[in-house]
Amino acid sequence: MQYADTSWRLMFGRLCLLLLILPGTSFGHELPERVQIKILAQQQPQQFDLLLRIPLEALRDIDLPLHGPGYLDLPVSKRAIHDAVKVWIVDELAVFSGSTILPVSADTRVRVSLPADRSFEAYEDAVRHMNGPDLPRATELFWRQAMVDIWLRFKPESSAKGISVETNFAHLGKRTYTALEFVNQQGATFNYDYRGDSGRLPLEPGLLDVGADFAKRGLLGQFENLLQLGLLLVCLILPVPPGRSRMYLLGGLLAGETIALVISRFVADPLWLPAAAKVILAGVILIVALENILAFRHRFQYLYGLLAGLVYGLNMSFALSDSMQFAAAHRVGALLGFTLGIAAWLLVMVLVVFVLLDFVKRRLTSERILIVLLSALIAHSGLHWLRDSWDILTAYL
């Protein structure tokens, strides 16, 4: 029994030694801190091409043959890289013609490039590069600096518009950025830059697609501003009795938000403007809350709603600016859809605040106590928010 135990130990030791001296290295490395992906897309009659450039280090769990201090053995590693591209890229990418997913053609091309190569700055240069010879075997390329170039072809059933792509590349790095350039059959160019996954991205969207997409952005994008918007609405509505006055207040809020979004399309936004908008909005909340505590009744309460709507719309215009690249030629439709999305969210919030406040007021003997307590809490929060926003603003000045 002792002899058998010793034999197993010798075999285990030899196996470990064999694994150490093998030339291949398995890379289950950590996620790269930042991954930049370049995609060039072009639609031709009966054909759609995608050319992608991705850092090799973003493709994990590969057995890469290396030599020297970590140089890539180019001819031997070609098959392993091709298999990794299938798992990490091709399987995480979908191209749609209308609602139909297009299969990838069998003639997929994969090659390794130097980090200084500039052929992916234009589609024609990238095609010539992909059709050119591979890097010489003697090239000393450290594996973490290598770039992987991929050429995928798809065969739409017709040359009609309606091509869209969906990339799920967020998992390739801690922060993944994609720059996509699309050229349609008429030679028009569309550029899209996004972080993480793209979702379903129409490359040449129609007016209805843009309007629906931006309405959803305006509606869902408000969750980040839920607290600030709730404080603002409570402050404005708390002292206003039910009836026509509330409608004036709501109208001023919606009008201010719409005016701000329209004006922002024609005015360049300096870097400090978002912080300034938050300072003004926090100041409005603080002032209105203090007036509620002091029982000050402004005759034109709806003017506060107009001012708050202007500032709130200005604050939301920065999100619109970042998304406007997805509107293609339909900027007016995007603006209208985004405005309607925000308006729908404001209406929902106002309705909720109306119902909750009226419910609480009917169950209190003194409405004044409710106004003072809530306004004091909101003034405290507004003061802290004003201080934090001011610190951010002064960093730009």
Protein Blocks (a to p, Z undefined) as FASTA:
>chain_A
ZZmmmmmmmmmmmmmmmmmmpmbdcdfbdcdfbdcddddddddehiacddddddfklpgh
iacddehjlpacfklmmmmmmmmmmmmmmmmcccdehjaccdddfkbccddddfkbcklm
pfklmmmmmmmccddfklccdfklpccddddddddfbfcehiacdddfklmpmbdcdddd
dddfkopacddddehjebjadfbdcfklmmmmmmmmmmmmmmmmmmmmmmmmmmmmmmpc
cdjklmmmmmmmmmmmmmmmmmmmmcccdfklmmmmmmmmmmmmmmmmmmmmnopacfbl
mlmmmmmmmmmmmmmmmmmmmmmmmnmmmlmlmmmmmmmmmmmmmmmmmmmmmmmmmmmm
mmpfblklmmmmmmmmmmmmmmmmmmmmmmmmmmmZZ
